[in-house]
Each structure stands twice: as C-alpha cells, then as structure tokens.
Amino acid sequence: MQKNGHALFFREKLTENGGKREKVGKRIAEFVKRETVLSAAAVLAVVSCFFVTPDREYLGYIDFRTLILLFCLMTVMAGFKQMGVFRILSAGLLQRVKSGRGLALCLVFLCFFCSMVITNDVSLVTFVPFGLLALEMAGMEKQICAAVTFMTIGANLGSMLTPIGNPQNLYLYGRSGMGALSFVALMLPYAALSALMLAGAILLAFRKETVSCQVERPAAPPKKRLILYLALFAVCLLTVSGVLPEGALLVIVLAAVLIDRRELLAEVDYGLLLTFAAFFVFIGNMGRLPQFRGFLESVLTGNERIAAVAASQVISNVPAALLLSGFTDQWRELIIGTNLGGLGTLIASMASLISYKQIAVRHPEKKGPYLIFFTVWNVVFLAVLLAASFLLG
C-alpha cells in the first residue's frame, strides 16, 4: 500500500510538472507569435555573443539617443491619444464629407499627413479602427479592403517625409548628421509623388455616391493637459533638432508624465525599444568580425538602395535600416531604400500588420481579399516610386 501511495504521488507530481511545462511552452509560443521581430533579434544578439565575448565595447553598441527619443515620442503620443485629440480631428473632418470618394480621401490623407508627425504606427492604430466604423456607418462595407489598403499605404508613405515619421527615419537621421531641412528636401519628391498616386488610386477605386457619416465627436480635452503635451512635443522636436540634449528630454518627459498620468508609461511599445537594443548588439558584434563585415560591405557597395528595399521585404524596414547601417555610410541611399522598402509585402513595414489585424478581427471573411488587394497595390506603388528614385538620382 505504501509503495502504491508513493507511486501515485510521483505520478501526480510528474503530471503537475508536465502541465506547468506545457503552460510555459504556450506562453513562450504566444510571445514569439506576438513579438516575432523582437524574438528573432534577441536570438541573433545572443548567438553573436558566442562569436564576440562580451566586453566593455558592448556599451558603445547602443544608440541611447535614438532609444530615448523613441521612448519620449511614444509617451507623448500616448498622451495625445488618451485625450482623444486625433479622434476629435478626424470626427470634425468627416462631418464635412458628403460622398464615398470624399470619405476615402479624408481617411487616407488623415493617415498620410498625420503620420509625418505622430508616426505611421500611431496613425494606423488611431485611424484604422475609426475608419472602419465610419465606412460601416456609410454602408461602404464592400470597399473596406480598398480604403484600409490606401490608408496603410498613406501612413507608410507620409511618414517618410520627416525624421520623426517612423522609427528608422529617426535612427538614420541621427546617424547621418543631416539637418532636418535637408532630410525633408531629400524625401519631398517621393512624398509629393506618393500623394498624387494616392489621389489617383482613390479616384479609380471609389465613386461619388452620396453617403452620410455622422461619427460622434469626443469631448474636447482639458486645455491645461493639451498645452502640457504640446509643450512636451515641442521639447521632443528641439531634441531631435539637436537644440536640447536627450538626457534633459528624458527627465522632462518622465517628470511630467509621472505627475500627470503615469499609466501612459504602460502604453509605450517596449518591444520596439528592445528590438532596437538587440539589433544594436548583433550589428556591433558582426561588425567586429572582419570576414562577415568584408562580405557584407562588398555586397552593399553601389547597391545600398536596392539592398535596403530587398531586405525590408523579408525582415521589415526598421530591422533592415539597423542591420545595413552597420556596414555602409551611404545614408541617403538607406533613407530612400528603407522608406520605399516599407511597400511590398505585408511585413515590409511592421505598421502594416496593425491594419491587417483590424481587418482580421472586425471582418475575418475579408482577410484573403484584403491581402491580395494590399499586395497588388503595394507592388504598384513600390515599382513606380523605385523607378522614380533612380530617375531622380
């Protein structure tokens, strides 16, 4: 009896431990699925450590300026979003819309212009759910795939105009040493051509049928809070332009948010920050391996733009910018290549996944048609803009 009791006890323990391991395995699988790029970057960073033993030089890998700027910008944008500033803007514009074509133009160019300031991912997180609601209220369910596709393309292309429009721009702008006006001048022809192409695509895809779309307008935010976050955003811009040091920016933003709404800190995309840190470690280590560095530099020389576009299709444009920047100083080519490289596949810009997930949740039956429509139009935009980039020189 005693032996049977011991055997039963051990069986129960084994079953319990097996259940715990299964739960842990599921959590890991869910995390990898949710943070695929971060997981891949972490694996690459860890593997690279076996080739280059950790030492003091590791501290020099991390671009703390970029990480601090990203953190502060994301925190400030979370404050604006929490106050409903972007929804107030979009609701006000939609009240003036009288046609299906006008509604599409309004939604797409909201994403296009706002992404220049609030980044492409924040633009899509904010306006795609709002846009889906507006389209449903207007009875335009059949045109949801077209509208969301052009909103996504608009956000990705509008964001390329400014140094703060997307993460890779902020990073490459800092590395290049370019002035803000020079950066804008470099990308302005592409942004202007993109706007014309978007307008043309909407004219082809949408009709002038009359629609009514009365979206409820949120209450106005408290003036003091709005002024506070406008001031914080101004401080961010001063830091981006080099007027203020990033350390001062971090202290100011943290102090203000901790006093005002500390829960905003939970809205920051820490996965993106960790992805940057992991890639910094990987690139730093690979750069210390003469054979790997020599091979990649030989492949990149003279092909930086095409390499950036191609790499973006597979690993997305932010990791592509981080990876290639360690092996070339052709910053103009990388800036153009990674921005145009955000077009193409669904993962060419990770921000595009935001729109796809919204479609999958609200209209799961449209996932397949959306992916086809999205891919076709992205390839068209990429082909035209890439051809234009070589004509522009």
C-alpha positions as CSV (number, residue, x, y, z in Angstrom):
1,M,0.0,0.0,0.0
2,Q,2.8,2.4,0.9
3,K,4.6,1.7,-2.4
4,N,1.4,2.3,-4.3
5,G,1.0,5.5,-2.5
6,H,4.5,6.7,-3.4
7,A,3.9,5.7,-7.0
8,L,0.7,7.6,-7.1
9,F,2.4,10.7,-5.5
10,F,5.2,10.7,-8.1
11,R,2.7,10.2,-11.0
12,E,0.7,13.2,-9.8
13,K,3.9,15.3,-9.5
14,L,5.0,14.3,-13.0
15,T,1.6,15.2,-14.4
16,E,1.6,18.5,-12.5
17,N,5.1,19.4,-13.7
18,G,4.2,18.4,-17.3
19,G,1.2,20.7,-17.1
20,K,3.4,23.6,-15.9
21,R,5.9,23.0,-18.7
22,E,3.0,22.9,-21.2
23,K,1.7,26.3,-19.9
24,V,5.2,27.8,-20.1
25,G,5.6,26.5,-23.6
26,K,2.3,28.0,-24.7
27,R,3.3,31.4,-23.1
28,I,6.6,31.3,-25.0
29,A,4.9,30.4,-28.3
30,E,2.4,33.3,-27.8
31,F,5.1,35.7,-27.0
32,V,7.1,34.7,-30.1
33,K,4.0,35.0,-32.3
34,R,3.2,38.4,-30.8
35,E,6.8,39.7,-30.9
36,T,8.3,37.9,-33.8
37,V,10.8,40.5,-34.8
38,L,11.9,41.1,-31.2
39,S,12.3,37.3,-30.7
40,A,14.4,37.0,-33.9
41,A,16.6,40.0,-32.9
42,A,17.1,38.6,-29.4
43,V,18.2,35.2,-30.8
44,L,20.6,36.9,-33.2
45,A,22.1,39.0,-30.4
46,V,22.6,36.0,-28.2
47,V,24.2,33.9,-30.9
48,S,26.5,36.8,-31.9
49,C,27.8,36.9,-28.3
50,F,29.3,33.4,-28.8
51,F,31.5,34.9,-31.6
52,V,32.5,38.0,-29.7
53,T,32.9,37.7,-26.0
54,P,31.1,40.4,-24.0
55,D,33.4,43.2,-23.0
56,R,33.4,47.0,-22.5
57,E,32.9,47.7,-26.1
58,Y,29.3,46.4,-25.9
59,L,28.3,49.6,-24.2
60,G,29.3,51.5,-27.3
61,Y,26.9,49.5,-29.4
62,I,23.8,51.0,-28.0
63,D,22.5,54.2,-29.6
64,F,20.9,55.6,-26.4
65,R,19.9,58.9,-28.1
66,T,17.6,57.0,-30.5
67,L,16.1,54.9,-27.7
68,I,15.4,57.9,-25.6
69,L,13.8,59.9,-28.4
70,L,11.6,56.9,-29.4
71,F,10.6,56.4,-25.8
72,C,9.7,60.1,-25.3
73,L,7.9,60.5,-28.6
74,M,5.8,57.3,-27.9
75,T,4.9,58.6,-24.4
76,V,3.8,62.0,-25.7
77,M,1.8,60.4,-28.5
78,A,0.1,58.2,-25.9
79,G,-0.9,61.3,-24.0
80,F,-2.5,62.9,-27.1
81,K,-4.3,59.6,-27.9
82,Q,-5.6,59.2,-24.4
83,M,-7.1,62.7,-24.6
84,G,-8.8,61.8,-27.9
85,V,-7.1,64.6,-29.9
86,F,-6.8,62.5,-33.1
87,R,-10.4,61.3,-32.9
88,I,-11.6,64.9,-32.5
89,L,-9.7,65.9,-35.6
90,S,-10.9,63.0,-37.7
91,A,-14.6,63.4,-36.5
92,G,-14.5,67.1,-37.3
93,L,-13.3,66.4,-40.8
94,L,-15.7,63.5,-41.5
95,Q,-18.7,65.7,-40.6
96,R,-18.0,67.6,-43.8
97,V,-17.8,64.5,-46.1
98,K,-20.8,64.0,-48.5
99,S,-19.6,61.2,-50.8
100,G,-17.9,57.8,-50.7
101,R,-14.9,59.2,-52.6
102,G,-14.7,62.1,-50.2
103,L,-14.8,59.8,-47.2
104,A,-11.9,57.7,-48.7
105,L,-9.9,60.8,-49.5
106,C,-10.4,62.1,-45.9
107,L,-9.4,58.8,-44.2
108,V,-6.4,58.2,-46.4
109,F,-5.0,61.7,-46.2
110,L,-5.6,61.8,-42.5
111,C,-3.2,58.9,-42.3
112,F,-0.8,60.4,-44.8
113,F,-0.4,63.8,-43.2
114,C,-0.7,62.8,-39.5
115,S,1.9,60.1,-39.9
116,M,4.5,62.8,-40.6
117,V,4.1,63.9,-37.0
118,I,2.7,61.1,-35.0
119,T,4.4,58.2,-36.8
120,N,2.9,55.6,-39.1
121,D,2.1,53.1,-36.5
122,V,0.3,55.5,-34.2
123,S,-1.6,56.9,-37.2
124,L,-2.8,53.4,-38.2
125,V,-3.7,52.4,-34.6
126,T,-5.7,55.6,-34.3
127,F,-7.4,56.0,-37.6
128,V,-8.0,52.4,-39.0
129,P,-10.5,51.4,-36.3
130,F,-12.1,54.8,-36.6
131,G,-12.2,54.5,-40.4
132,L,-13.7,51.0,-40.3
133,L,-16.5,52.4,-38.1
134,A,-17.1,55.3,-40.5
135,L,-17.1,53.0,-43.5
136,E,-19.6,50.7,-41.9
137,M,-21.9,53.6,-40.9
138,A,-21.7,54.9,-44.5
139,G,-22.7,51.5,-45.9
140,M,-19.4,51.0,-47.7
141,E,-18.5,47.5,-46.4
142,K,-17.7,46.4,-49.9
143,Q,-14.9,49.0,-50.2
144,I,-13.3,48.3,-46.8
145,C,-10.3,46.4,-48.4
146,A,-9.6,49.3,-50.7
147,A,-10.0,52.0,-48.1
148,V,-7.8,50.3,-45.4
149,T,-5.2,49.4,-48.0
150,F,-4.8,53.0,-49.1
151,M,-4.9,54.2,-45.5
152,T,-2.0,51.9,-44.8
153,I,0.0,52.9,-47.8
154,G,-0.7,56.5,-47.0
155,A,0.6,56.2,-43.4
156,N,3.8,54.4,-44.6
157,L,4.5,56.9,-47.4
158,G,3.5,60.1,-45.5
159,S,5.8,59.1,-42.6
160,M,8.8,59.1,-44.8
161,L,8.9,62.8,-45.2
162,T,10.1,63.7,-41.7
163,P,12.8,62.5,-39.3
164,I,10.1,61.6,-36.7
165,G,7.7,59.9,-39.1
166,N,8.9,56.4,-38.4
167,P,11.5,54.7,-36.2
168,Q,14.0,54.0,-39.0
169,N,13.9,57.7,-40.1
170,L,14.6,58.8,-36.5
171,Y,17.6,56.4,-36.3
172,L,19.1,57.1,-39.7
173,Y,18.6,60.8,-39.3
174,G,20.6,60.7,-36.1
175,R,23.4,58.6,-37.7
176,S,23.6,60.6,-40.9
177,G,24.2,64.0,-39.3
178,M,21.8,65.6,-41.8
179,G,19.8,68.7,-40.9
180,A,16.1,68.5,-40.6
181,L,15.5,70.6,-43.7
182,S,18.0,68.5,-45.8
183,F,16.1,65.4,-44.7
184,V,12.7,66.8,-45.7
185,A,14.2,68.1,-49.0
186,L,15.5,64.6,-49.8
187,M,12.2,62.9,-49.3
188,L,9.8,65.6,-50.5
189,P,9.7,64.5,-54.2
190,Y,8.8,61.0,-53.1
191,A,6.1,62.2,-50.7
192,A,4.6,64.5,-53.3
193,L,4.5,61.8,-56.0
194,S,3.0,59.4,-53.4
195,A,0.2,62.0,-52.6
196,L,-0.6,62.2,-56.4
197,M,-0.6,58.4,-56.7
198,L,-2.9,58.0,-53.7
199,A,-5.3,60.6,-55.0
200,G,-5.4,58.9,-58.4
201,A,-5.9,55.4,-56.9
202,I,-8.8,56.7,-54.8
203,L,-10.4,58.3,-57.9
204,L,-10.2,55.0,-59.7
205,A,-11.4,52.8,-56.8
206,F,-14.2,55.0,-55.3
207,R,-17.3,56.6,-56.8
208,K,-19.0,59.9,-56.0
209,E,-22.2,58.3,-54.5
210,T,-23.7,60.3,-51.7
211,V,-23.1,59.0,-48.1
212,S,-23.9,60.1,-44.7
213,C,-21.3,59.6,-41.9
214,Q,-22.0,61.3,-38.6
215,V,-19.4,59.9,-36.2
216,E,-19.7,61.1,-32.6
217,R,-17.2,63.7,-31.8
218,P,-15.4,63.1,-28.4
219,A,-15.4,65.8,-25.8
220,A,-12.7,68.4,-26.0
221,P,-9.6,67.6,-23.9
222,P,-8.7,69.8,-20.9
223,K,-6.8,72.9,-22.1
224,K,-4.1,72.6,-19.5
225,R,-3.3,69.0,-20.4
226,L,-3.4,69.8,-24.1
227,I,-0.9,72.6,-23.6
228,L,1.3,70.4,-21.4
229,Y,1.6,67.7,-24.1
230,L,2.0,70.3,-26.9
231,A,4.9,71.7,-24.9
232,L,6.4,68.2,-24.4
233,F,6.1,67.5,-28.1
234,A,7.9,70.8,-28.8
235,V,10.7,69.7,-26.4
236,C,10.9,66.4,-28.4
237,L,11.4,68.4,-31.6
238,L,14.0,70.6,-30.1
239,T,15.9,67.5,-29.0
240,V,15.6,65.9,-32.5
241,S,17.0,69.1,-34.0
242,G,19.9,69.0,-31.6
243,V,19.0,72.0,-29.5
244,L,18.4,70.1,-26.3
245,P,20.3,67.0,-25.0
246,E,18.4,63.8,-24.9
247,G,19.1,63.4,-21.1
248,A,17.2,66.6,-20.4
249,L,14.3,65.5,-22.6
250,L,14.0,62.2,-20.7
251,V,13.9,63.9,-17.3
252,I,11.3,66.5,-18.5
253,V,9.0,63.9,-20.1
254,L,9.3,61.4,-17.2
255,A,8.6,64.1,-14.6
256,A,5.6,65.5,-16.5
257,V,4.0,62.1,-17.2
258,L,4.6,60.8,-13.7
259,I,2.8,63.9,-12.3
260,D,0.0,63.9,-14.9
261,R,-0.8,60.3,-15.9
262,R,1.8,57.7,-15.0
263,E,-0.3,54.9,-16.6
264,L,0.7,56.3,-20.0
265,L,4.1,54.7,-19.5
266,A,2.4,51.3,-20.0
267,E,1.3,52.4,-23.5
268,V,4.9,52.7,-24.7
269,D,6.0,49.9,-27.2
270,Y,8.8,48.5,-25.2
271,G,9.1,45.6,-27.6
272,L,10.3,48.1,-30.3
273,L,12.8,49.6,-27.9
274,L,14.2,46.1,-27.0
275,T,14.2,45.2,-30.7
276,F,16.5,48.2,-31.4
277,A,18.7,47.2,-28.4
278,A,19.0,43.6,-29.6
279,F,19.9,44.6,-33.2
280,F,22.5,47.1,-31.8
281,V,24.2,44.2,-30.1
282,F,24.0,41.9,-33.1
283,I,25.3,44.6,-35.5
284,G,28.1,45.6,-33.1
285,N,29.3,42.1,-32.8
286,M,29.1,41.3,-36.5
287,G,31.0,44.5,-37.3
288,R,33.9,43.1,-35.2
289,L,34.2,40.0,-37.4
290,P,36.4,41.0,-40.4
291,Q,35.2,38.3,-42.7
292,F,31.5,39.0,-42.2
293,R,32.0,42.7,-42.4
294,G,34.0,42.5,-45.6
295,F,31.5,40.3,-47.3
296,L,28.5,42.5,-46.4
297,E,30.3,45.7,-47.4
298,S,31.3,44.2,-50.8
299,V,27.6,43.2,-51.4
300,L,26.3,46.6,-50.4
301,T,28.7,48.8,-52.2
302,G,26.8,50.5,-55.0
303,N,23.6,48.6,-54.2
304,E,22.6,50.2,-51.0
305,R,19.1,51.3,-52.2
306,I,18.1,48.0,-53.8
307,A,19.6,46.1,-50.8
308,A,17.5,48.2,-48.4
309,V,14.3,47.6,-50.4
310,A,15.0,43.8,-50.7
311,A,15.9,43.3,-47.1
312,S,12.8,45.2,-46.0
313,Q,10.6,42.8,-47.8
314,V,11.9,39.9,-45.6
315,I,12.7,41.4,-42.2
316,S,10.8,44.8,-42.5
317,N,12.3,48.2,-42.9
318,V,13.2,49.0,-39.3
319,P,15.5,46.0,-38.8
320,A,16.8,46.5,-42.4
321,A,17.9,50.0,-41.5
322,L,19.5,48.9,-38.3
323,L,21.3,46.0,-40.0
324,L,22.6,47.7,-43.1
325,S,23.6,50.9,-41.2
326,G,26.4,49.0,-39.6
327,F,28.1,48.3,-42.9
328,T,27.7,51.4,-45.0
329,D,27.7,55.1,-44.6
330,Q,25.6,55.8,-47.7
331,W,22.8,57.4,-45.6
332,R,20.8,58.9,-48.4
333,E,20.6,55.6,-50.1
334,L,19.5,53.8,-46.9
335,I,16.9,56.5,-46.1
336,I,15.3,56.3,-49.5
337,G,15.6,52.5,-49.7
338,T,14.1,51.7,-46.3
339,N,11.3,54.2,-46.7
340,L,10.3,52.8,-50.1
341,G,11.0,49.3,-48.8
342,G,8.0,49.8,-46.4
343,L,5.9,49.0,-49.5
344,G,5.6,45.5,-50.9
345,T,4.9,42.6,-48.6
346,L,2.7,42.7,-45.6
347,I,5.8,42.6,-43.3
348,A,7.8,45.2,-45.3
349,S,6.6,47.7,-42.7
350,M,5.5,46.2,-39.4
351,A,3.0,49.1,-39.1
352,S,1.0,47.4,-42.0
353,L,0.3,44.5,-39.6
354,I,-1.8,46.9,-37.5
355,S,-4.3,47.3,-40.4
356,Y,-4.4,43.6,-41.2
357,K,-5.1,42.7,-37.6
358,Q,-8.0,45.2,-37.5
359,I,-9.4,43.6,-40.7
360,A,-9.0,40.1,-39.2
361,V,-10.8,41.0,-36.0
362,R,-13.7,43.0,-37.5
363,H,-14.1,41.4,-40.9
364,P,-12.4,37.9,-40.8
365,E,-14.1,37.0,-44.1
366,K,-12.1,39.7,-45.8
367,K,-8.6,38.6,-44.8
368,G,-7.9,36.9,-48.1
369,P,-9.3,39.6,-50.4
370,Y,-7.6,42.2,-48.3
371,L,-4.2,40.6,-48.5
372,I,-4.5,40.2,-52.3
373,F,-5.6,43.8,-52.8
374,F,-3.0,45.1,-50.4
375,T,-0.1,43.2,-52.1
376,V,-1.1,44.2,-55.6
377,W,-1.3,47.9,-54.8
378,N,1.8,47.9,-52.7
379,V,3.8,46.4,-55.5
380,V,2.4,49.0,-58.0
381,F,3.4,51.9,-55.6
382,L,6.8,50.3,-54.9
383,A,7.6,49.8,-58.7
384,V,6.6,53.4,-59.6
385,L,8.4,55.1,-56.7
386,L,11.5,52.9,-57.0
387,A,11.7,53.7,-60.8
388,A,11.2,57.4,-60.0
389,S,14.0,57.3,-57.3
390,F,16.6,56.2,-59.9
391,L,15.4,59.0,-62.3
392,L,15.8,61.5,-59.5
393,G,19.3,60.1,-58.8
